[in-house]
């Protein structure tokens, strides 16, 4: 990957190690697995303009719009990417956020280190870590998120 698509990380917190993301590198890359984003829009509205009364000149209008996006394309932030990985770990292991201890050598941290080592063996995995568990390089790319709905009244 070209260096112009990479930069130093200056903010964020890694919940695995309870340390700042400062010192790592993040890189932006494309995603060949993106599906097209689609949307359905429904709109209804009215306008009322009374004539021949004390209300003449009044203009009242109202619109309602409902938008449903499917396979919405978004780029997750550095914090979102690391946070998603931590949530995935909690979901897969049944450990709760309150029950997780990031102290090196603790039972949950040891389990996390083993889980992270397994993930690191997957080619192209978006988060690379130093041996101490801190993030060394993070790849941020656009992805299809699930559906998004927006209801608007104007």
C-alpha positions, 0 to 999 in steps of 0.5 A: 500500500502506498505511504500516502494512504497511511498516517499516524494515529493520534486518538482513540482507545484500545479496549483490549489493552486499555491503552491509547491508539497513539503510536500506531499507523492507520491506512485507508484501502479499497474494498473489492467486496462492496455491494451497491448501495440502494435506497427506497424513498417514500414522500407525502406532503400537502400545501394549504394557501387560504384565499378570501379570508383574514388568513389570505397570504398564509402558506402552510405546507408539510412533508413527510419522507421515509428513506430506507437504505440497504447495504449502506456504504460507510467507512468506519473510523479507527475507533469504530474498527478497534471497538468492533473487534473488541465487541466481536471478541466479547460476543464470541467468548461470552465475556462481558465488558464489565467482566473483562480485565485488560491487565496483562496475565489476567484470565480474560486478557490471556484469552483475548491474546489467544483470540487476537493471535488467531485473528492475526493469522487470517490473511488481510485481517484489518488490525495488526498488533505488536507482541504486547497487544497494542495496535501497530497498523489498522486498515480502514476501508469502506464496507456495507453496513446493514440497513438504515432508515430515516424519517423526516418531517418538514 
